[in-house]
Amino acid sequence: MNNQQQSLWQFMRQEHEKLLQQTIEHLGLTFTSLLLAILIGLPLGIWIARKKQFAGSVLGFAGVLQTIPSIALLGFMIPLLGIGPKPAIVALFLYALLPIIRNTFTGISEVNATVKEAARGMGMSSWQILFKVELPLAMPVLLAGIRTATVINVGVATLAAFIAAGGLGEFIFGGISLNNTNMILAGAIPAALLAIILDFLLSRIQNLSFKKIKVFLWLLPVAMLLLSSFYFIPNLGKGKLLAGFTPEFMGRRDGDLGLREIYGLKIKTVVISDAVMYKAAFEKHLDVISGYSTDGRLKAFDLTILEDNKHIFPPYYCAPVVRKDALQKFPELEKTLNLLSGTINDSIMTDLNYKVDYLKQSPEKVAHDFLVKQQLFRPSRNGKNGTVRIGSKIFGEQYILAAMYADLIQGYTNYAVATKTGLGGTKICFDALTNNQIDFYPEYTGTGLLVILQPPQKTTDSISGSKPKVYNFVKKMFEQQYALEWLKPIGFNNAYALMMRSKQARGLHIKTISDLKKYLQKE
Amino acid sequence: MIVAEHLRKDFGKTAAVDDISFEVKEGETLVLLGTSGCGKTTTLKMINRLTEPSGGRISVNGKDVLEQNPDELRRGIGYVLQNNGLFPHYSVAENMAIVPKLLKWDQQKISQRTKTLLEKLHLPEKYLALYPNELSGGQQQRVGLARALMADPPVLLMDEAFGALDPITRSAIRKEFKQLDEFKRKTIVMVTHDVQEAFEMADRICLMDAGKIKQIGTPAELLFNPADAFVASFLDDQRFQLELKAVSLNDLWERHASFTGIKSVPFVSSESSVWETVSIIQKNNLKQISIHQPKTDSWKQTSLKELMDAFFTLQKSA
């Protein structure tokens, strides 16, 4: 919560370079795509106004594009165009098309038929009619379309941060992941202001008289080109390797900040959503990514973790966190839960995750198969001696662990089991536990330290390099503050990690983060 | 000047214009008259190729219109529409300059011509900077007429040109327009459904129905010599007034001795209709009015009673 004490203004001043960069990127994305949409949409709108029989299908198609959820559209673009500005611009372009085509079509169709006939009757050619009569008279409607498209694009452009295209979304999504309100607002307020200001300016142009509008019609495309060009200037330089980090990773001390401070790592970086990050690395759009060490996609996409030889990523060892009163109520519970301890290391967990996330096997089946293989499985005793409530967060690894614990409790004790899986994020799961909605759930030491306890920076720095120190600290603090017990760690460490494609890492002889730094410093 | 031969226009399977032939002489005004859907507007628009004929020939000034570039053809033919068709985003001056600019006139020639026409149409020069929506309906229509006359085309096509105006403004502008020497020199084809308007403006009327010509002739011919029952019944409602409009003082000139050659003021031209003469007599409460026949430069005189007697005698003999 340290960041909360800092005022929004302080945050914005401190991050003003980033803020400016993101705003320029945002404008660039918005206007590049808008310009493209005008270049394509305007002639298309004119064409369907002339050939009305095609109007239905063209408008229908543009309408369907509009209904695709923005994040899905961005997702579709990645296999085709990779990551970065290209897919973002294409996606925004597709969104801007409908208002522009539709308003061009409507504007031109609504030009008074008598005026058009008068123009023809006086001997104007159809091009003269288009440029001297139809377009000027359709201009207010047309500008309304451009205005709508602009506002839509400013909004959707925030999502560009998910696919490494930059923009104000970097702050917004970084802020959400880090639970940092100032950071969210530092992105959201400028984005909203951009939308409001652009909408206002365009509405002024729209309401100008015919005489004055002529001047602005030349200014508008020039201004758009200028604004879009800003975007491409800072992107000209290209490094040896390209890194893609999540917005959350970018803002964390045990993330990008630590990499810079402790390793002195200087790598060209883009911000990207973890949903597409692994695939982008696999498809060679990115070389280094910030992943989770037990993610199933590590195996699916043949990625290698770089060793954190200076220990900047705190350990995220997983262990069940149990209510003290539950341990008393169910005396067999502690012993049973500890059965799992020491059985799952990083690579086993990665493999289990791979089966669920990538091979789409059910978590229950994966849990069952694993217990059978480890000879831990026992058929259910259908116990009636009270019900143990198991919670889990909303991702595959937690589902697998919850299923294993359920099997173990049913097989080894006379207790019944109720699972409450998919309890959203850490906050929701932890609140359910302290409010006696569940009896235990699997938690990670690093999360307990940084998200729940949030001790002063000094304390964190002093312990975060060591697995036992962190474990002992959270165990002690949880007991004191919340009457919760950390049982024995299961064994795997689902921490942040830098990863590269295995083949590339081998080829460049990069095994540790320091190796990466050395490679980047070489000529 | 304008010759149409076996003109036809099909929309799908129905013929909007069905084998029409007519001729408009230089300087003549031909009014295409008929109810909505009779094909009069379609006929008009085929002259400047806003509608392409399905068959037949039209020539203007001896040149087949179908062999000319349509845009160039139209630049040489004045065109006035109902609702004036002024460009709302152009000022009055810009509207009037459209055709001259298409014809690549220089700016000086354009402004000179604009001034001349404004004067003739009684429009103050300050209107030039105004936009159409800042003018009244009557003023807009005047500008519309001025625009059509700018390049001084020999042929003028008018499609219900006064149709959108209220009756009083309409008849005022009509009268004004008729007086214009610009107008008198032109070969005009005019479409209207207003019988009164047709009788006021026409040298000859072409009465149409269901795509065919029922009768072409002078107003008097249509009234007193209808080709069939349709023509007669078409005019029946307003017959008396029309007859007063159709008969000119010239028509009564030789027939009646009641005109004696005393020259005095006020006077009217013998080309005036009985209708116009009666309204002048009544408006000014005149006992006697002199009549001047320009052709022979001779003078006669009449009173209201004598005029009406002469008119009724003519009517009976018809």
Interface residues (C-beta under 8 A of the other chain):
Chain A: N112 T114 V115 E117 A118 A119 R120 G121 M122 G123 M124 S125 Q128 K132 V133 P136 L137 F210
Chain B: N48 L50 D71 E72 L73 R74 R75 G76 Y79 L81 Q82 N83 N84 G85 L86 F87 P88 H89 Y90 I98 V99 L102 Y131 R147 L157
